[in-house]
Amino acid sequence: MKIAIVQDWLTELGGAEKVFMQIHQLYPDADIFTLVYHKNVLDELGISESKVTASFIQKLPFAKKKYRNYLPLFSLAIETFDLSSYDLVISSSSCVAKGVLTHSQQKHLCYCHSPVRYAWDLYHQYLKSAGLEKGIKSFIAKYFLHRLRIWDISSLNRVDQFISNSDYIKERIKKIYNRESITIYPPVNVQNFEYLQNREDFYFTCSRMVPYKKIDLIVEAFSKMPDKKLVVIGTGPDFKKIKELATPNVTLLGYQSFSILKDYMQRAKAFVFAAEEDFGIVPVEAQAAGMPVIAYGKGGALETIKNGETGLFFEEQTIESLISTINRFDFIADQFNSNLVRKNAERFNEDLFQISFKSAVDNLFLK
C-alpha cells in the first residue's frame, strides 16, 4: 500500500510534530508532504530530505521563519500536491493539511488537532493580538480569513475519516464541520520522565510565548505573589512583553534543552498551565514527572487532569482566579501522591497511540 503523510508544516518540534513523528514511525516508507520545513527539524525527527516534498511557499522570501505571513496562500499551496498515486493519505492537520486533493479510489484519514483556530474559535483573539481590529489591514485580514472559512468547509468531503485529538476537539469538529470523529489521544513519551518524591519550593511553566498560551497571565499572577517563585522556560513573539512583566521572583530562562526542562519538571512543586488547549501534551509530561498541574479548567485539560488528585483547576482565565487556586494548592500540596500523578499520565503513552491509530487505519479499509 502506497502511503502519503501530509503535515501542515515542520518548522518546530511541538505537539503536532510529536504526533506526526509517531505516525511516521508506524509508516516509515510513506512519502511526506508539507507546506514548509526546516532541515534541522527533519534531522531531529530522523527524516531524510529526499522523502519530503514542500510546497512553493518553501521558496518564498523569509518563509521558513515567517511562513504564517503567507496564510492567504495556504489553501492554494496544499492543493498543489499531486497525491493521485497513493492508496492512503494521512493528514495531520490544525490548519489546511486536511484539504489536499484526493479522488474516489483513495482513503483519506485526517488526525485533526483542531479546525483552523484563527479562522474559527480564535478569530477575534487573533485579530486583536495582531492589531488588526480596524483599518485597511484589518479589512484585508478579515477578507482572507472569511475566504479560508469557506474553503475549509468546502474541503470537508476530501476526508473519509476524522480522528480528534480529544473529546473537546470531537465536539468542535461536530459543531464546525458537522462530521463525526473518533478520539485518539496524542502520544506522550512518559518513559522520558522520572519523578522525585520530594519537590522543591518553586512553580514551573514552559511554552511557546504566543498570546493564547497565556504565559503573560501566569507571570502577572506571580508578580502579585512575591513570596512564591516561578521558573519559565520558552521563547516566542511575546517574550519581550512577558519579560517586562516579570518581577524578581520570576525567572525567565528562554529556550532550553530537553534535559534542563526535564530537570525543572522533576523538581518543581507544581506545573502552571493557563491556556485553553485542544489537548495539551506538556501538562501530561509534567504529570509523567510526578508533578501536579494547576490548569485552566477548560479544553483538553479536563480530560488529562483529575481535579484534586493529579492537579487543581482554576475556573476563569484571570489573575485573581489563578492566584486563588495557587493559594489553595499551597495548603494541600502534601496531599498529592507522585505515584498517582505519574500513573494518570501513563494513560497517554506512545504504544497505546500506535495501537489505536493502526486500528483506525485498518477499520477505514474495511468500510
Kinemage of the C-alpha trace (Angstrom):
@kinemage 1
@onewidth
@group {chain A} dominant
@subgroup {mainchain}
@vectorlist {calphas} color= white
{ca met a 1} P 0.000 0.000 0.000
{ca lys a 2} L 1.396 3.359 -1.040
{ca ile a 3} L 1.021 5.984 1.708
{ca ala a 4} L 1.396 9.772 1.856
{ca ile a 5} L 1.582 11.712 5.129
{ca val a 6} L 0.615 15.384 4.956
{ca gln a 7} L 1.680 17.758 7.750
{ca asp a 8} L 0.816 21.480 7.833
{ca trp a 9} L 4.448 22.455 8.444
{ca leu a 10} L 7.617 21.061 10.002
{ca thr a 11} L 9.287 24.160 11.405
{ca glu a 12} L 9.477 23.350 15.119
{ca leu a 13} L 9.025 20.416 17.482
{ca gly a 14} L 5.645 20.958 19.127
{ca gly a 15} L 2.740 18.694 19.966
{ca ala a 16} L 1.557 18.268 16.366
{ca glu a 17} L 5.049 17.301 15.281
{ca lys a 18} L 5.228 14.649 18.019
{ca val a 19} L 2.024 13.124 16.650
{ca phe a 20} L 3.445 13.285 13.129
{ca met a 21} L 6.614 11.547 14.320
{ca gln a 22} L 4.604 8.635 15.759
{ca ile a 23} L 2.555 8.289 12.563
{ca his a 24} L 5.776 8.278 10.543
{ca gln a 25} L 7.208 5.571 12.796
{ca leu a 26} L 4.135 3.449 12.032
{ca tyr a 27} L 4.567 4.004 8.280
{ca pro a 28} L 8.299 4.702 7.755
{ca asp a 29} L 8.142 4.167 3.977
{ca ala a 30} L 5.468 6.836 3.496
{ca asp a 31} L 6.244 9.961 1.484
{ca ile a 32} L 5.861 13.266 3.319
{ca phe a 33} L 4.236 16.465 2.077
{ca thr a 34} L 4.271 19.788 3.946
{ca leu a 35} L 3.869 23.498 3.257
{ca val a 36} L 7.315 24.377 4.606
{ca tyr a 37} L 10.034 22.700 6.659
{ca his a 38} L 13.308 23.351 8.466
{ca lys a 39} L 16.086 20.854 7.787
{ca asn a 40} L 17.131 20.816 11.457
{ca val a 41} L 13.615 19.649 12.385
{ca leu a 42} L 13.853 16.834 9.841
{ca asp a 43} L 17.240 15.905 11.293
{ca glu a 44} L 15.811 15.745 14.814
{ca leu a 45} L 12.965 13.570 13.540
{ca gly a 46} L 15.410 11.348 11.652
{ca ile a 47} L 13.787 12.022 8.278
{ca ser a 48} L 15.709 12.358 5.024
{ca glu a 49} L 15.007 15.435 2.908
{ca ser a 50} L 14.608 13.120 -0.067
{ca lys a 51} L 11.352 11.801 1.472
{ca val a 52} L 9.856 15.294 1.864
{ca thr a 53} L 8.028 17.397 -0.702
{ca ala a 54} L 7.443 21.027 0.240
{ca ser a 55} L 5.025 23.481 -1.368
{ca phe a 56} L 6.064 26.567 -3.325
{ca ile a 57} L 5.904 28.513 -0.037
{ca gln a 58} L 9.248 26.919 0.913
{ca lys a 59} L 10.962 29.101 -1.713
{ca leu a 60} L 9.265 32.399 -0.857
{ca pro a 61} L 11.220 35.127 0.994
{ca phe a 62} L 11.618 34.522 4.756
{ca ala a 63} L 9.117 31.638 4.527
{ca lys a 64} L 10.938 29.354 6.958
{ca lys a 65} L 10.607 31.896 9.777
{ca lys a 66} L 7.620 33.959 8.678
{ca tyr a 67} L 5.535 31.293 6.940
{ca arg a 68} L 2.351 32.420 8.715
{ca asn a 69} L 2.570 35.657 6.739
{ca tyr a 70} L 1.657 33.562 3.697
{ca leu a 71} L -1.627 32.373 5.229
{ca pro a 72} L -3.687 33.616 2.219
{ca leu a 73} L -1.707 31.160 0.040
{ca phe a 74} L -2.009 28.099 2.292
{ca ser a 75} L -5.150 26.586 0.747
{ca leu a 76} L -3.770 27.058 -2.777
{ca ala a 77} L -0.397 25.585 -1.772
{ca ile a 78} L -1.849 22.463 -0.149
{ca glu a 79} L -3.869 21.728 -3.296
{ca thr a 80} L -0.760 21.738 -5.499
{ca phe a 81} L 0.413 18.375 -4.163
{ca asp a 82} L -0.248 15.522 -6.604
{ca leu a 83} L -1.260 12.596 -4.383
{ca ser a 84} L -3.193 10.733 -7.067
{ca ser a 85} L -0.909 7.664 -6.989
{ca tyr a 86} L -1.329 6.944 -3.270
{ca asp a 87} L -3.713 4.401 -1.767
{ca leu a 88} L -3.859 6.058 1.660
{ca val a 89} L -3.468 9.728 2.572
{ca ile a 90} L -2.937 10.575 6.245
{ca ser a 91} L -3.148 14.251 7.135
{ca ser a 92} L -2.095 15.700 10.487
{ca ser a 93} L -3.973 18.981 10.469
{ca ser a 94} L -4.618 22.050 12.568
{ca cys a 95} L -4.729 24.300 9.525
{ca val a 96} L -5.010 23.218 5.872
{ca ala a 97} L -3.404 19.768 5.599
{ca lys a 98} L -6.815 18.081 5.529
{ca gly a 99} L -7.604 19.951 2.295
{ca val a 100} L -5.265 18.022 -0.005
{ca leu a 101} L -6.969 16.850 -3.184
{ca thr a 102} L -7.956 13.166 -3.215
{ca his a 103} L -10.031 11.003 -5.563
{ca ser a 104} L -12.683 8.317 -5.071
{ca gln a 105} L -10.255 5.393 -5.168
{ca gln a 106} L -8.231 6.708 -2.236
{ca lys a 107} L -8.771 6.692 1.512
{ca his a 108} L -8.040 9.865 3.452
{ca leu a 109} L -7.731 9.777 7.231
{ca cys a 110} L -7.307 13.116 8.991
{ca tyr a 111} L -5.866 13.380 12.504
{ca cys a 112} L -7.400 16.721 13.434
{ca his a 113} L -5.681 18.720 16.166
{ca ser a 114} L -8.294 21.439 15.653
{ca pro a 115} L -10.318 23.118 12.927
{ca val a 116} L -8.303 26.164 11.791
{ca arg a 117} L -8.010 28.091 15.052
{ca tyr a 118} L -7.560 31.631 13.739
{ca ala a 119} L -10.396 31.215 11.232
{ca trp a 120} L -12.905 29.868 13.768
{ca asp a 121} L -12.568 29.778 17.573
{ca leu a 122} L -9.648 32.211 17.893
{ca tyr a 123} L -10.757 34.540 15.087
{ca his a 124} L -11.406 37.642 17.216
{ca gln a 125} L -8.489 36.918 19.553
{ca tyr a 126} L -6.163 36.575 16.552
{ca leu a 127} L -7.265 39.914 15.077
{ca lys a 128} L -6.899 41.647 18.434
{ca ser a 129} L -3.436 40.225 19.219
{ca ala a 130} L -2.229 41.098 15.689
{ca gly a 131} L -3.592 44.657 15.944
{ca leu a 132} L -5.965 44.017 13.056
{ca glu a 133} L -9.272 45.177 14.503
{ca lys a 134} L -9.531 48.355 12.420
{ca gly a 135} L -8.194 49.864 9.203
{ca ile a 136} L -7.350 48.634 5.743
{ca lys a 137} L -5.084 45.822 7.005
{ca ser a 138} L -7.942 44.647 9.206
{ca phe a 139} L -10.279 44.563 6.216
{ca ile a 140} L -7.796 42.537 4.178
{ca ala a 141} L -7.166 40.080 7.037
{ca lys a 142} L -10.896 39.598 7.653
{ca tyr a 143} L -11.498 39.047 3.941
{ca phe a 144} L -8.846 36.329 3.667
{ca leu a 145} L -9.996 34.619 6.878
{ca his a 146} L -13.550 34.681 5.518
{ca arg a 147} L -12.298 33.005 2.329
{ca leu a 148} L -10.364 30.474 4.418
{ca arg a 149} L -13.533 29.511 6.310
{ca ile a 150} L -15.384 28.952 3.032
{ca trp a 151} L -12.528 26.821 1.677
{ca asp a 152} L -12.260 24.931 4.973
{ca ile a 153} L -15.893 23.817 4.761
{ca ser a 154} L -15.669 23.055 1.033
{ca ser a 155} L -12.731 20.697 1.608
{ca leu a 156} L -14.514 18.551 4.212
{ca asn a 157} L -15.598 15.820 1.819
{ca arg a 158} L -11.990 15.119 0.886
{ca val a 159} L -11.671 13.359 4.276
{ca asp a 160} L -13.101 9.849 4.743
{ca gln a 161} L -12.450 9.586 8.483
{ca phe a 162} L -11.687 12.241 11.094
{ca ile a 163} L -9.734 11.436 14.236
{ca ser a 164} L -9.965 14.036 17.007
{ca asn a 165} L -7.117 14.503 19.470
{ca ser a 166} L -9.576 14.874 22.387
{ca asp a 167} L -13.297 14.739 23.066
{ca tyr a 168} L -13.117 18.532 23.291
{ca ile a 169} L -11.984 18.660 19.636
{ca lys a 170} L -14.508 15.969 18.750
{ca glu a 171} L -17.261 18.377 19.816
{ca arg a 172} L -15.631 21.212 17.861
{ca ile a 173} L -15.433 19.055 14.711
{ca lys a 174} L -19.119 18.217 15.115
{ca lys a 175} L -20.054 21.877 15.671
{ca ile a 176} L -17.999 23.404 12.845
{ca tyr a 177} L -17.800 20.583 10.305
{ca asn a 178} L -20.936 18.585 11.212
{ca arg a 179} L -18.797 15.435 10.958
{ca glu a 180} L -18.370 12.568 13.397
{ca ser a 181} L -14.887 11.634 14.587
{ca ile a 182} L -13.177 9.140 16.847
{ca thr a 183} L -10.884 10.310 19.637
{ca ile a 184} L -7.320 9.044 19.844
{ca tyr a 185} L -5.279 10.992 22.367
{ca pro a 186} L -1.841 12.244 21.227
{ca pro a 187} L 1.195 10.150 22.200
{ca val a 188} L 3.240 11.210 25.209
{ca asn a 189} L 6.670 9.714 25.834
{ca val a 190} L 6.098 9.152 29.542
{ca gln a 191} L 9.205 6.950 29.676
{ca asn a 192} L 11.301 10.079 29.115
{ca phe a 193} L 10.421 11.275 32.596
{ca glu a 194} L 11.275 10.041 36.066
{ca tyr a 195} L 9.937 11.605 39.217
{ca leu a 196} L 11.201 12.596 42.640
{ca gln a 197} L 9.065 12.251 45.741
{ca asn a 198} L 10.460 15.417 47.335
{ca arg a 199} L 9.620 18.582 45.405
{ca glu a 200} L 11.324 21.966 45.767
{ca asp a 201} L 9.597 25.225 46.639
{ca phe a 202} L 9.017 26.758 43.213
{ca tyr a 203} L 6.398 26.628 40.460
{ca phe a 204} L 7.152 25.906 36.829
{ca thr a 205} L 5.712 26.516 33.355
{ca cys a 206} L 7.025 26.143 29.821
{ca ser a 207} L 5.529 27.055 26.466
{ca arg a 208} L 5.897 28.887 23.202
{ca met a 209} L 5.252 32.517 24.069
{ca val a 210} L 2.251 33.288 21.896
{ca pro a 211} L -0.947 35.036 23.061
{ca tyr a 212} L -3.286 32.078 23.509
{ca lys a 213} L -0.791 30.238 25.762
{ca lys a 214} L -1.415 32.960 28.406
{ca ile a 215} L 2.116 32.960 29.839
{ca asp a 216} L 1.642 36.683 30.476
{ca leu a 217} L -1.290 35.895 32.771
{ca ile a 218} L 0.831 33.423 34.774
{ca val a 219} L 3.743 35.867 35.122
{ca glu a 220} L 1.419 38.710 36.157
{ca ala a 221} L -0.188 36.493 38.787
{ca phe a 222} L 3.202 35.667 40.306
{ca ser a 223} L 4.214 39.326 40.197
{ca lys a 224} L 1.450 39.830 42.764
{ca met a 225} L 2.729 36.936 44.906
{ca pro a 226} L 6.342 37.965 45.683
{ca asp a 227} L 6.688 35.175 48.251
{ca lys a 228} L 6.235 32.489 45.570
{ca lys a 229} L 8.854 31.587 42.958
{ca leu a 230} L 8.154 30.833 39.294
{ca val a 231} L 10.523 29.446 36.648
{ca val a 232} L 9.545 29.870 32.975
{ca ile a 233} L 11.123 28.066 30.011
{ca gly a 234} L 10.251 29.054 26.451
{ca thr a 235} L 10.543 31.759 23.871
{ca gly a 236} L 8.438 33.292 21.126
{ca pro a 237} L 6.939 36.546 19.843
{ca asp a 238} L 5.664 37.582 23.316
{ca phe a 239} L 8.960 37.030 25.143
{ca lys a 240} L 9.880 40.723 25.376
{ca lys a 241} L 6.414 41.671 26.604
{ca ile a 242} L 6.459 38.923 29.241
{ca lys a 243} L 9.970 39.847 30.366
{ca glu a 244} L 8.736 43.365 31.120
{ca leu a 245} L 6.038 41.897 33.392
{ca ala a 246} L 8.461 39.700 35.345
{ca thr a 247} L 9.337 40.616 38.935
{ca pro a 248} L 12.411 39.330 40.857
{ca asn a 249} L 10.573 36.163 41.972
{ca val a 250} L 10.039 35.159 38.313
{ca thr a 251} L 12.951 33.586 36.402
{ca leu a 252} L 12.731 33.533 32.587
{ca leu a 253} L 15.174 31.044 31.094
{ca gly a 254} L 14.178 31.376 27.430
{ca tyr a 255} L 14.754 28.323 25.236
{ca gln a 256} L 16.390 25.382 26.999
{ca ser a 257} L 17.324 21.841 26.049
{ca phe a 258} L 15.064 18.944 26.976
{ca ser a 259} L 17.448 17.801 29.709
{ca ile a 260} L 17.136 21.139 31.521
{ca leu a 261} L 13.357 21.270 31.030
{ca lys a 262} L 13.104 17.733 32.429
{ca asp a 263} L 15.225 18.676 35.438
{ca tyr a 264} L 12.860 21.510 36.382
{ca met a 265} L 9.817 19.291 35.848
{ca gln a 266} L 11.229 16.740 38.269
{ca arg a 267} L 11.941 19.297 40.983
{ca ala a 268} L 9.109 21.864 40.837
{ca lys a 269} L 6.176 21.654 43.261
{ca ala a 270} L 3.542 22.238 40.529
{ca phe a 271} L 3.165 22.992 36.824
{ca val a 272} L 1.041 26.041 35.924
{ca phe a 273} L -0.982 25.907 32.711
{ca ala a 274} L -3.308 28.770 31.731
{ca ala a 275} L -4.184 28.010 28.084
{ca glu a 276} L -7.418 26.586 26.750
{ca glu a 277} L -5.746 23.816 24.774
{ca asp a 278} L -7.128 21.225 22.398
{ca phe a 279} L -5.271 18.522 24.330
{ca gly a 280} L -2.054 19.825 25.878
{ca ile a 281} L 0.900 17.426 25.810
{ca val a 282} L 3.095 19.365 28.248
{ca pro a 283} L 0.698 19.055 31.237
{ca val a 284} L 0.720 15.279 30.663
{ca glu a 285} L 4.535 15.316 30.534
{ca ala a 286} L 4.512 17.237 33.823
{ca gln a 287} L 2.351 14.521 35.374
{ca ala a 288} L 4.704 11.884 33.948
{ca ala a 289} L 7.366 13.600 36.061
{ca gly a 290} L 5.092 13.183 39.101
{ca met a 291} L 4.248 16.892 39.239
{ca pro a 292} L 0.679 18.106 39.929
{ca val a 293} L -0.779 20.595 37.439
{ca ile a 294} L -2.648 23.823 38.178
{ca ala a 295} L -4.638 24.353 34.982
{ca tyr a 296} L -7.415 26.421 33.470
{ca gly a 297} L -10.464 24.198 33.701
{ca lys a 298} L -11.460 24.103 30.046
{ca gly a 299} L -10.466 22.249 26.902
{ca gly a 300} L -8.336 19.136 26.851
{ca ala a 301} L -7.088 19.667 30.406
{ca leu a 302} L -10.431 18.350 31.660
{ca glu a 303} L -9.577 15.003 30.038
{ca thr a 304} L -5.941 14.740 31.129
{ca ile a 305} L -6.004 16.075 34.710
{ca lys a 306} L -8.004 14.639 37.614
{ca asn a 307} L -9.120 17.553 39.772
{ca gly a 308} L -7.979 17.144 43.368
{ca glu a 309} L -5.948 14.014 42.530
{ca thr a 310} L -3.381 14.992 39.897
{ca gly a 311} L -3.947 18.751 39.933
{ca leu a 312} L -6.345 21.629 40.506
{ca phe a 313} L -8.438 23.693 38.084
{ca phe a 314} L -8.991 27.441 38.184
{ca glu a 315} L -12.328 28.494 36.731
{ca glu a 316} L -11.570 31.770 34.932
{ca gln a 317} L -8.654 32.953 32.801
{ca thr a 318} L -7.982 35.797 35.208
{ca ile a 319} L -5.139 36.715 37.538
{ca glu a 320} L -7.470 36.614 40.547
{ca ser a 321} L -8.762 33.120 39.780
{ca leu a 322} L -5.244 31.759 39.241
{ca ile a 323} L -3.892 33.351 42.443
{ca ser a 324} L -6.778 31.926 44.453
{ca thr a 325} L -6.123 28.403 43.131
{ca ile a 326} L -2.362 28.617 43.722
{ca asn a 327} L -3.006 29.671 47.323
{ca arg a 328} L -5.421 26.745 47.711
{ca phe a 329} L -2.811 24.400 46.246
{ca asp a 330} L -0.238 25.576 48.795
{ca phe a 331} L -2.486 24.382 51.628
{ca ile a 332} L -2.945 20.882 50.187
{ca ala a 333} L 0.307 20.342 48.221
{ca asp a 334} L 1.388 17.485 50.511
{ca gln a 335} L -1.786 15.550 49.662
{ca phe a 336} L -0.739 14.905 46.055
{ca asn a 337} L 0.837 11.497 45.514
{ca ser a 338} L 3.546 11.454 42.841
{ca asn a 339} L 2.839 7.788 42.083
{ca leu a 340} L -0.821 8.509 41.299
{ca val a 341} L 0.091 11.594 39.262
{ca arg a 342} L 2.530 9.534 37.195
{ca lys a 343} L 0.025 6.689 36.767
{ca asn a 344} L -2.533 9.093 35.290
{ca ala a 345} L -0.016 10.195 32.634
{ca glu a 346} L 0.570 6.600 31.583
{ca arg a 347} L -2.924 6.546 30.017
{ca phe a 348} L -1.431 8.548 27.135
{ca asn a 349} L 1.712 6.575 26.329
{ca glu a 350} L 3.036 6.150 22.783
{ca asp a 351} L 2.293 2.432 22.499
{ca leu a 352} L -1.423 2.994 23.098
{ca phe a 353} L -1.446 5.717 20.441
{ca gln a 354} L 0.175 3.484 17.832
{ca ile a 355} L -2.174 0.570 18.530
{ca ser a 356} L -5.262 2.821 18.328
{ca phe a 357} L -4.086 4.661 15.214
{ca lys a 358} L -3.234 1.498 13.292
{ca ser a 359} L -6.637 0.077 14.235
{ca ala a 360} L -8.321 3.213 12.831
{ca val a 361} L -6.438 2.822 9.541
{ca asp a 362} L -7.359 -0.865 9.314
{ca asn a 363} L -11.027 -0.122 10.007
{ca leu a 364} L -11.044 2.587 7.333
{ca phe a 365} L -10.199 -0.010 4.673
{ca leu a 366} L -12.925 -2.334 5.945
{ca lys a 367} L -15.633 0.251 5.257
